[in-house]
Amino acid sequence: MPVSVRYIILFWLLAVNFASFVIMGTDKHRAIKKRWRVQERTFFVLSVLGGSPGCIAGMLIFRHKTRHAKFVWGIPAIMVLQIVVCLSVYIICFR
């Protein structure tokens, strides 16, 4: 894989995880203030796009969405699935 592609992937993962984390914190703040909230679907879309570690970190640090089973199990399940897919692709392509 060319170096430039690696940097693009790294930048993408950093950006989507940062966004996931910040949006989780913003949603927690809005929940406390009883204001407009972020749609739950947004967190799952960000997770599928590679932001599941950021979502999990936000859940733990902000103590947000930790009582919702679909978040407690769903977001980590997405991350595990992504790890399995990445490892499988690596093993098939680079070994």
Backbone bond lengths (Angstrom), bond angles and torsions (degrees), N, CA, C in turn:
res aa  C-N    CA-C-N  psi(-1)  N-CA   C-N-CA  omega(-1)  CA-C   N-CA-C  phi
1 M - - - 1.453 - - 1.531 108.20 -
2 P 1.325 117.11 126.43 1.471 119.60 -179.96 1.530 111.87 -59.42
3 V 1.316 114.78 151.37 1.465 120.66 -177.90 1.522 111.22 -58.28
4 S 1.318 118.25 -40.68 1.462 120.63 -177.41 1.524 111.61 -62.88
5 V 1.339 117.56 -36.08 1.464 120.84 178.02 1.525 109.96 -66.48
6 R 1.317 116.74 -39.05 1.468 120.25 177.53 1.522 111.04 -60.67
7 Y 1.332 116.23 -42.27 1.463 119.63 179.51 1.523 111.75 -67.22
8 I 1.305 116.72 -36.78 1.467 119.96 177.74 1.523 109.99 -64.69
9 I 1.325 117.07 -44.96 1.467 121.03 178.52 1.521 110.20 -63.18
10 L 1.326 117.41 -45.09 1.461 121.21 178.78 1.526 111.18 -60.83
11 F 1.322 117.19 -45.84 1.465 121.07 178.55 1.520 110.43 -60.91
12 W 1.339 116.94 -44.32 1.462 120.96 179.60 1.532 110.43 -59.16
13 L 1.319 116.79 -48.89 1.465 119.96 -177.90 1.526 111.64 -63.89
14 L 1.327 117.33 -40.93 1.466 119.78 176.96 1.527 110.89 -62.77
15 A 1.317 117.08 -43.87 1.466 121.13 -177.73 1.523 111.80 -66.55
16 V 1.327 117.71 -46.18 1.465 119.95 -176.78 1.530 110.83 -70.42
17 N 1.325 118.36 -32.70 1.460 120.43 177.03 1.522 111.37 -72.36
18 F 1.325 116.82 -39.61 1.462 120.31 175.71 1.526 109.96 -61.88
19 A 1.333 116.56 -45.12 1.469 120.83 178.95 1.523 110.78 -61.68
20 S 1.315 117.95 -43.53 1.467 121.72 179.37 1.521 110.97 -59.98
21 F 1.318 115.60 -45.35 1.463 121.01 -179.38 1.528 111.02 -63.50
22 V 1.328 116.80 -48.06 1.467 121.34 -178.30 1.527 110.91 -64.85
23 I 1.316 117.20 -42.07 1.466 119.90 -179.78 1.521 110.78 -66.45
24 M 1.326 117.97 -35.44 1.468 120.74 176.08 1.526 109.81 -62.91
25 G 1.323 117.31 -43.89 1.465 120.80 177.86 1.514 112.19 -65.64
26 T 1.322 116.81 -39.96 1.465 121.29 178.29 1.521 110.45 -63.51
27 D 1.326 116.81 -42.74 1.465 120.21 179.85 1.522 110.92 -64.89
28 K 1.317 117.29 -38.27 1.469 120.63 177.06 1.525 110.04 -62.74
29 H 1.321 116.93 -44.89 1.467 121.19 179.14 1.528 110.42 -61.64
30 R 1.320 116.70 -43.22 1.463 120.84 179.86 1.526 110.96 -66.97
31 A 1.318 117.52 -33.89 1.466 120.54 177.98 1.524 110.52 -65.42
32 I 1.319 116.60 -40.98 1.467 120.64 178.86 1.517 110.40 -64.30
33 K 1.334 116.50 -40.15 1.470 121.87 -177.88 1.531 112.68 -83.77
34 K 1.347 117.22 0.81 1.469 122.72 -178.82 1.528 111.72 56.33
35 R 1.314 115.78 45.31 1.456 121.85 -179.78 1.525 110.18 -111.68
36 W 1.334 115.10 -179.04 1.456 121.84 179.49 1.522 109.73 -53.93
37 R 1.340 116.27 139.45 1.462 121.66 -173.95 1.518 112.25 -113.67
38 V 1.297 114.75 161.47 1.462 122.41 175.10 1.531 107.77 -78.80
39 Q 1.328 116.85 137.33 1.462 120.02 178.32 1.523 109.96 -65.19
40 E 1.331 115.82 140.86 1.461 120.03 179.48 1.524 111.34 -60.28
41 R 1.307 116.23 -33.68 1.463 120.77 179.76 1.533 111.06 -57.90
42 T 1.325 116.61 -32.66 1.468 121.00 -179.75 1.524 111.15 -58.70
43 F 1.334 116.61 -41.99 1.464 120.43 -179.56 1.530 111.29 -65.45
44 F 1.332 116.20 -37.88 1.463 119.18 179.51 1.526 111.63 -71.86
45 V 1.326 116.91 -37.14 1.469 120.01 176.78 1.527 109.95 -63.63
46 L 1.333 116.60 -46.06 1.463 119.99 178.13 1.527 111.12 -61.07
47 S 1.328 116.69 -38.25 1.465 120.34 179.02 1.521 111.35 -64.85
48 V 1.319 116.51 -44.21 1.462 120.34 179.04 1.528 110.69 -63.70
49 L 1.322 116.60 -32.53 1.466 120.98 179.61 1.531 112.85 -79.12
50 G 1.343 117.38 2.79 1.461 121.17 176.29 1.515 114.63 113.63
51 G 1.325 117.79 2.40 1.458 120.95 -175.67 1.515 115.62 -96.73
52 S 1.323 117.28 18.84 1.462 118.97 -178.71 1.533 113.32 -62.77
53 P 1.338 121.07 -38.79 1.471 118.26 175.93 1.531 112.57 -61.61
54 G 1.326 117.48 -37.88 1.464 121.14 177.53 1.514 112.00 -65.39
55 C 1.341 116.23 -39.74 1.469 120.14 177.10 1.525 110.77 -64.81
56 I 1.315 116.49 -44.46 1.468 120.01 -179.64 1.525 110.25 -64.03
57 A 1.322 117.38 -43.89 1.469 120.45 177.83 1.522 110.41 -60.80
58 G 1.328 117.30 -42.97 1.459 120.88 178.13 1.515 112.40 -63.92
59 M 1.326 116.49 -39.94 1.465 120.10 177.99 1.525 110.57 -60.82
60 L 1.317 116.36 -43.75 1.462 120.31 -176.57 1.526 112.21 -75.01
61 I 1.309 117.76 -44.66 1.463 120.88 -176.60 1.521 111.74 -71.10
62 F 1.341 116.62 -42.64 1.463 119.78 -178.44 1.527 112.68 -90.80
63 R 1.341 116.73 -3.30 1.467 121.96 -176.53 1.527 110.21 50.84
64 H 1.313 114.14 54.13 1.458 120.79 -175.38 1.523 109.89 -124.68
65 K 1.307 116.26 135.41 1.471 123.91 179.40 1.528 112.06 65.50
66 T 1.313 117.68 21.38 1.464 120.27 -177.18 1.524 112.81 -85.53
67 R 1.309 117.66 -4.71 1.468 120.81 176.90 1.525 112.02 -104.56
68 H 1.301 116.35 -1.62 1.461 121.16 -179.90 1.524 108.78 -95.34
69 A 1.325 116.27 116.34 1.470 120.63 -176.44 1.525 112.11 -58.58
70 K 1.339 116.73 -36.75 1.467 117.28 -178.16 1.521 112.04 -67.11
71 F 1.323 117.76 -22.35 1.463 120.67 175.44 1.525 110.50 -87.78
72 V 1.321 116.76 -44.44 1.467 121.08 -177.34 1.527 110.98 -62.62
73 W 1.323 117.24 -36.01 1.461 121.10 -179.71 1.525 112.53 -101.47
74 G 1.326 117.29 -35.10 1.463 121.36 -173.72 1.512 114.69 -69.75
75 I 1.325 116.55 -49.31 1.470 120.08 -177.87 1.536 110.87 -64.12
76 P 1.346 119.43 -47.36 1.475 118.36 176.02 1.534 112.60 -62.80
77 A 1.335 117.44 -34.19 1.469 120.01 178.28 1.526 110.58 -63.66
78 I 1.327 116.43 -40.18 1.465 120.23 176.52 1.526 109.82 -61.08
79 M 1.334 116.62 -43.24 1.461 120.29 -178.95 1.536 111.04 -64.52
80 V 1.323 117.24 -43.58 1.467 120.49 178.96 1.526 110.26 -62.40
81 L 1.322 116.58 -43.34 1.462 120.43 178.28 1.528 111.20 -61.12
82 Q 1.323 116.86 -41.30 1.466 120.35 178.36 1.527 111.44 -64.57
83 I 1.317 116.95 -39.96 1.470 120.60 178.09 1.524 110.41 -63.44
84 V 1.330 116.68 -44.53 1.466 121.00 179.38 1.526 110.71 -61.57
85 V 1.328 116.70 -44.74 1.467 120.35 179.37 1.530 110.40 -63.19
86 C 1.325 117.42 -45.76 1.472 120.67 -179.58 1.524 111.76 -62.19
87 L 1.327 116.70 -43.96 1.467 119.82 178.36 1.523 111.25 -64.60
88 S 1.318 116.80 -40.04 1.467 120.59 178.86 1.521 111.02 -62.91
89 V 1.323 116.67 -45.53 1.465 120.67 178.46 1.524 109.99 -62.36
90 Y 1.320 117.17 -42.72 1.464 120.92 179.42 1.528 110.73 -61.22
91 I 1.322 116.26 -46.78 1.466 120.38 -178.18 1.526 110.88 -64.11
92 I 1.328 116.44 -42.88 1.465 119.98 -178.64 1.530 111.50 -68.89
93 C 1.313 117.00 -42.18 1.474 120.56 -173.00 1.524 114.80 -86.91
94 F 1.309 117.82 -31.96 1.464 119.53 -169.96 1.521 114.42 -116.35
95 R 1.284 118.68 12.38 1.466 120.02 176.90 1.481 111.43 -119.55
